[in-house]
Amino acid sequence: MGNSPEEEQPSTTPDPEPAEDRPSIGSVLRHARTASGLTVEEVSASTRVRVPIVHAIEEDDFSRCGGDVYARGHIRTLARAAGLDADALVERYDAEHGGRPAPTPAAPMFEAERIRPERRRPNWTAAMVAAIVAVIGFVGFTLFSGGEPDSRGNVAGDPASPARESVAPPKPSKAAPRPAPAESAIAAIPKDRVTVKLTAVQGKSWVTATGTGGKRLFDGLLDQNGPQKSSRTVDVEDPEQVDLVLGNAGAIELFVNGKKVEDRYALGEVKRISYQKGDDPQDG
């Protein structure tokens, strides 16, 4: 028996449809904001993300964020303000923009510029000068008090010629003791600049630090459980001002100008802080 014409015809069943097109990150944020009854100005006031940047992100323009680190932080902040799953949107951003950026290690210049107590070397020149002055003074005292010493020495069998006592030159004075090194580099912080020490003490946080004129001092991840000290703490300094962006402010402990910042921030909170030369964080 032959196959019927209907059996020989190719199947007309359509191929499986491609993956569903998802709305963009900016569209998701915009719809969530409007659904929550919030304006762009209200979101900007509550998150401290400037209005032009909010508009740009909602149009999927992340070039105004200043880099992937800032873009991820802004997405997370705007998502939380609109009641969305911030982690899911950040993962989408990473997948669409080449993955999560690798942390930037602390610049070696900070290790070299850490303040260390200066070692004082013995001043041998001063010690020799002091010894010579002492010898001259002793000789002068002998001449004026008992006459010129007999250079011929004691004559054998002459009781009137007492034996000369040999005078040993005074020993060079010891150099001043070296000062004990400071307990930490912070104790020797100079007064002509602003210094900031950041340490991850509860989890991890992205940190960006800039100085005068927008000079980038540090941009990377601090992790409490990092394998090396440089991945847990960093020191930055500038002659005038240090501006900080903390992606997870509650995880960071701050020392500013040698004093601990007592303010504690919430975990997951994005914080922007500025410190200037002469600031005392304990003054509030």
Contacts in CASP RR format, 6 or more apart in sequence:
PFRMAT RR
TARGET T0000
AUTHOR 0000-0000-0000
METHOD contacts of the structure
MODEL  1
MGNSPEEEQPSTTPDPEPAEDRPSIGSVLRHARTASGLTVEEVSASTRVR
VPIVHAIEEDDFSRCGGDVYARGHIRTLARAAGLDADALVERYDAEHGGR
PAPTPAAPMFEAERIRPERRRPNWTAAMVAAIVAVIGFVGFTLFSGGEPD
SRGNVAGDPASPARESVAPPKPSKAAPRPAPAESAIAAIPKDRVTVKLTA
VQGKSWVTATGTGGKRLFDGLLDQNGPQKSSRTVDVEDPEQVDLVLGNAG
AIELFVNGKKVEDRYALGEVKRISYQKGDDPQDG
23 31 0 8 1.000
24 60 0 8 1.000
25 57 0 8 1.000
25 60 0 8 1.000
25 75 0 8 1.000
25 89 0 8 1.000
25 92 0 8 1.000
25 93 0 8 1.000
25 96 0 8 1.000
26 57 0 8 1.000
26 58 0 8 1.000
26 59 0 8 1.000
26 60 0 8 1.000
27 58 0 8 1.000
27 60 0 8 1.000
28 84 0 8 1.000
28 89 0 8 1.000
29 57 0 8 1.000
29 58 0 8 1.000
29 75 0 8 1.000
29 78 0 8 1.000
29 79 0 8 1.000
29 82 0 8 1.000
29 84 0 8 1.000
29 89 0 8 1.000
30 58 0 8 1.000
32 79 0 8 1.000
32 82 0 8 1.000
32 83 0 8 1.000
32 84 0 8 1.000
33 40 0 8 1.000
33 43 0 8 1.000
33 58 0 8 1.000
33 78 0 8 1.000
33 81 0 8 1.000
33 82 0 8 1.000
35 82 0 8 1.000
36 82 0 8 1.000
36 83 0 8 1.000
38 81 0 8 1.000
38 82 0 8 1.000
40 51 0 8 1.000
40 54 0 8 1.000
40 55 0 8 1.000
40 58 0 8 1.000
41 51 0 8 1.000
43 49 0 8 1.000
43 54 0 8 1.000
43 78 0 8 1.000
43 81 0 8 1.000
43 82 0 8 1.000
44 50 0 8 1.000
44 51 0 8 1.000
44 54 0 8 1.000
46 81 0 8 1.000
47 77 0 8 1.000
47 78 0 8 1.000
47 81 0 8 1.000
47 270 0 8 1.000
48 272 0 8 1.000
49 74 0 8 1.000
49 77 0 8 1.000
49 78 0 8 1.000
52 64 0 8 1.000
53 64 0 8 1.000
53 65 0 8 1.000
53 74 0 8 1.000
54 78 0 8 1.000
56 62 0 8 1.000
56 63 0 8 1.000
56 64 0 8 1.000
56 65 0 8 1.000
57 65 0 8 1.000
57 71 0 8 1.000
57 74 0 8 1.000
57 75 0 8 1.000
57 78 0 8 1.000
62 71 0 8 1.000
62 93 0 8 1.000
62 97 0 8 1.000
65 71 0 8 1.000
65 74 0 8 1.000
68 97 0 8 1.000
68 101 0 8 1.000
69 101 0 8 1.000
69 206 0 8 1.000
69 208 0 8 1.000
69 219 0 8 1.000
69 220 0 8 1.000
70 208 0 8 1.000
70 245 0 8 1.000
71 93 0 8 1.000
71 97 0 8 1.000
72 90 0 8 1.000
72 93 0 8 1.000
72 94 0 8 1.000
72 206 0 8 1.000
73 90 0 8 1.000
73 206 0 8 1.000
73 247 0 8 1.000
73 270 0 8 1.000
75 86 0 8 1.000
75 89 0 8 1.000
75 90 0 8 1.000
75 93 0 8 1.000
76 86 0 8 1.000
76 87 0 8 1.000
76 89 0 8 1.000
76 90 0 8 1.000
76 270 0 8 1.000
77 86 0 8 1.000
77 270 0 8 1.000
79 85 0 8 1.000
79 86 0 8 1.000
79 89 0 8 1.000
79 90 0 8 1.000
80 86 0 8 1.000
94 100 0 8 1.000
103 220 0 8 1.000
103 221 0 8 1.000
103 231 0 8 1.000
104 218 0 8 1.000
104 219 0 8 1.000
104 220 0 8 1.000
105 220 0 8 1.000
105 230 0 8 1.000
105 231 0 8 1.000
106 218 0 8 1.000
106 230 0 8 1.000
106 234 0 8 1.000
107 217 0 8 1.000
107 218 0 8 1.000
110 218 0 8 1.000
110 234 0 8 1.000
110 235 0 8 1.000
110 236 0 8 1.000
110 237 0 8 1.000
111 230 0 8 1.000
113 237 0 8 1.000
114 185 0 8 1.000
114 235 0 8 1.000
115 185 0 8 1.000
115 188 0 8 1.000
115 189 0 8 1.000
115 190 0 8 1.000
116 181 0 8 1.000
116 185 0 8 1.000
116 188 0 8 1.000
117 179 0 8 1.000
117 181 0 8 1.000
117 182 0 8 1.000
117 188 0 8 1.000
119 178 0 8 1.000
120 176 0 8 1.000
120 178 0 8 1.000
120 179 0 8 1.000
121 175 0 8 1.000
122 174 0 8 1.000
122 175 0 8 1.000
122 176 0 8 1.000
123 175 0 8 1.000
123 176 0 8 1.000
124 172 0 8 1.000
124 175 0 8 1.000
127 172 0 8 1.000
127 173 0 8 1.000
127 174 0 8 1.000
127 175 0 8 1.000
128 172 0 8 1.000
130 172 0 8 1.000
130 173 0 8 1.000
131 169 0 8 1.000
131 170 0 8 1.000
131 171 0 8 1.000
131 172 0 8 1.000
131 173 0 8 1.000
134 169 0 8 1.000
134 170 0 8 1.000
135 169 0 8 1.000
135 170 0 8 1.000
138 167 0 8 1.000
138 170 0 8 1.000
142 149 0 8 1.000
143 149 0 8 1.000
149 164 0 8 1.000
150 161 0 8 1.000
150 164 0 8 1.000
153 161 0 8 1.000
153 163 0 8 1.000
153 164 0 8 1.000
154 161 0 8 1.000
154 162 0 8 1.000
154 163 0 8 1.000
154 164 0 8 1.000
155 161 0 8 1.000
182 188 0 8 1.000
185 235 0 8 1.000
186 195 0 8 1.000
186 197 0 8 1.000
186 255 0 8 1.000
186 258 0 8 1.000
187 258 0 8 1.000
189 195 0 8 1.000
189 257 0 8 1.000
189 258 0 8 1.000
191 278 0 8 1.000
192 239 0 8 1.000
192 277 0 8 1.000
193 237 0 8 1.000
193 238 0 8 1.000
193 239 0 8 1.000
193 240 0 8 1.000
193 277 0 8 1.000
194 237 0 8 1.000
194 238 0 8 1.000
194 239 0 8 1.000
194 240 0 8 1.000
194 241 0 8 1.000
194 242 0 8 1.000
194 256 0 8 1.000
194 257 0 8 1.000
194 275 0 8 1.000
194 276 0 8 1.000
194 277 0 8 1.000
194 278 0 8 1.000
194 279 0 8 1.000
195 235 0 8 1.000
195 236 0 8 1.000
195 237 0 8 1.000
195 242 0 8 1.000
195 256 0 8 1.000
195 257 0 8 1.000
195 258 0 8 1.000
196 209 0 8 1.000
196 235 0 8 1.000
196 236 0 8 1.000
196 237 0 8 1.000
196 242 0 8 1.000
196 244 0 8 1.000
196 254 0 8 1.000
196 255 0 8 1.000
196 256 0 8 1.000
196 275 0 8 1.000
197 233 0 8 1.000
197 234 0 8 1.000
197 235 0 8 1.000
197 254 0 8 1.000
197 255 0 8 1.000
197 256 0 8 1.000
197 258 0 8 1.000
198 207 0 8 1.000
198 209 0 8 1.000
198 222 0 8 1.000
198 233 0 8 1.000
198 234 0 8 1.000
198 235 0 8 1.000
198 236 0 8 1.000
198 244 0 8 1.000
198 252 0 8 1.000
198 253 0 8 1.000
198 254 0 8 1.000
199 222 0 8 1.000
199 232 0 8 1.000
199 233 0 8 1.000
199 252 0 8 1.000
199 253 0 8 1.000
199 255 0 8 1.000
200 222 0 8 1.000
200 223 0 8 1.000
200 224 0 8 1.000
200 226 0 8 1.000
200 232 0 8 1.000
200 233 0 8 1.000
200 251 0 8 1.000
200 252 0 8 1.000
200 253 0 8 1.000
201 224 0 8 1.000
201 251 0 8 1.000
201 252 0 8 1.000
201 253 0 8 1.000
202 224 0 8 1.000
202 250 0 8 1.000
202 251 0 8 1.000
202 267 0 8 1.000
203 223 0 8 1.000
203 224 0 8 1.000
203 225 0 8 1.000
203 248 0 8 1.000
203 251 0 8 1.000
204 221 0 8 1.000
204 222 0 8 1.000
204 223 0 8 1.000
204 224 0 8 1.000
204 225 0 8 1.000
204 248 0 8 1.000
204 251 0 8 1.000
205 221 0 8 1.000
205 222 0 8 1.000
205 246 0 8 1.000
205 247 0 8 1.000
205 248 0 8 1.000
205 249 0 8 1.000
205 250 0 8 1.000
205 251 0 8 1.000
205 252 0 8 1.000
206 220 0 8 1.000
206 221 0 8 1.000
206 245 0 8 1.000
206 246 0 8 1.000
206 247 0 8 1.000
206 248 0 8 1.000
207 218 0 8 1.000
207 219 0 8 1.000
207 220 0 8 1.000
207 221 0 8 1.000
207 222 0 8 1.000
207 234 0 8 1.000
207 244 0 8 1.000
207 245 0 8 1.000
207 246 0 8 1.000
207 247 0 8 1.000
207 252 0 8 1.000
208 216 0 8 1.000
208 218 0 8 1.000
208 219 0 8 1.000
208 220 0 8 1.000
208 244 0 8 1.000
208 245 0 8 1.000
209 216 0 8 1.000
209 217 0 8 1.000
209 218 0 8 1.000
209 219 0 8 1.000
209 234 0 8 1.000
209 236 0 8 1.000
209 242 0 8 1.000
209 243 0 8 1.000
209 244 0 8 1.000
209 245 0 8 1.000
210 216 0 8 1.000
210 217 0 8 1.000
210 242 0 8 1.000
210 243 0 8 1.000
211 217 0 8 1.000
211 236 0 8 1.000
211 238 0 8 1.000
211 240 0 8 1.000
211 241 0 8 1.000
211 242 0 8 1.000
211 243 0 8 1.000
212 238 0 8 1.000
212 239 0 8 1.000
212 240 0 8 1.000
212 241 0 8 1.000
214 243 0 8 1.000
215 238 0 8 1.000
217 236 0 8 1.000
217 237 0 8 1.000
217 238 0 8 1.000
217 242 0 8 1.000
218 234 0 8 1.000
218 236 0 8 1.000
221 231 0 8 1.000
222 231 0 8 1.000
222 232 0 8 1.000
222 233 0 8 1.000
222 234 0 8 1.000
222 251 0 8 1.000
222 252 0 8 1.000
223 231 0 8 1.000
223 232 0 8 1.000
224 232 0 8 1.000
224 251 0 8 1.000
226 232 0 8 1.000
236 242 0 8 1.000
239 277 0 8 1.000
240 276 0 8 1.000
240 277 0 8 1.000
241 274 0 8 1.000
241 275 0 8 1.000
241 276 0 8 1.000
241 277 0 8 1.000
242 274 0 8 1.000
242 275 0 8 1.000
243 272 0 8 1.000
243 273 0 8 1.000
243 274 0 8 1.000
244 271 0 8 1.000
244 272 0 8 1.000
244 273 0 8 1.000
244 274 0 8 1.000
244 275 0 8 1.000
245 270 0 8 1.000
245 271 0 8 1.000
245 272 0 8 1.000
246 252 0 8 1.000
246 265 0 8 1.000
246 269 0 8 1.000
246 270 0 8 1.000
246 271 0 8 1.000
246 272 0 8 1.000
246 273 0 8 1.000
247 268 0 8 1.000
247 269 0 8 1.000
247 270 0 8 1.000
247 271 0 8 1.000
248 267 0 8 1.000
248 268 0 8 1.000
248 269 0 8 1.000
248 270 0 8 1.000
249 265 0 8 1.000
249 266 0 8 1.000
249 268 0 8 1.000
249 269 0 8 1.000
249 270 0 8 1.000
249 271 0 8 1.000
250 264 0 8 1.000
250 265 0 8 1.000
250 266 0 8 1.000
250 267 0 8 1.000
250 268 0 8 1.000
250 269 0 8 1.000
251 267 0 8 1.000
251 268 0 8 1.000
252 265 0 8 1.000
253 260 0 8 1.000
253 261 0 8 1.000
254 260 0 8 1.000
254 261 0 8 1.000
254 281 0 8 1.000
255 261 0 8 1.000
256 275 0 8 1.000
256 279 0 8 1.000
256 281 0 8 1.000
257 275 0 8 1.000
257 277 0 8 1.000
257 278 0 8 1.000
257 279 0 8 1.000
257 280 0 8 1.000
257 281 0 8 1.000
259 280 0 8 1.000
259 281 0 8 1.000
259 282 0 8 1.000
260 281 0 8 1.000
260 282 0 8 1.000
261 281 0 8 1.000
262 281 0 8 1.000
262 282 0 8 1.000
263 281 0 8 1.000
263 284 0 8 1.000
265 271 0 8 1.000
275 281 0 8 1.000
END
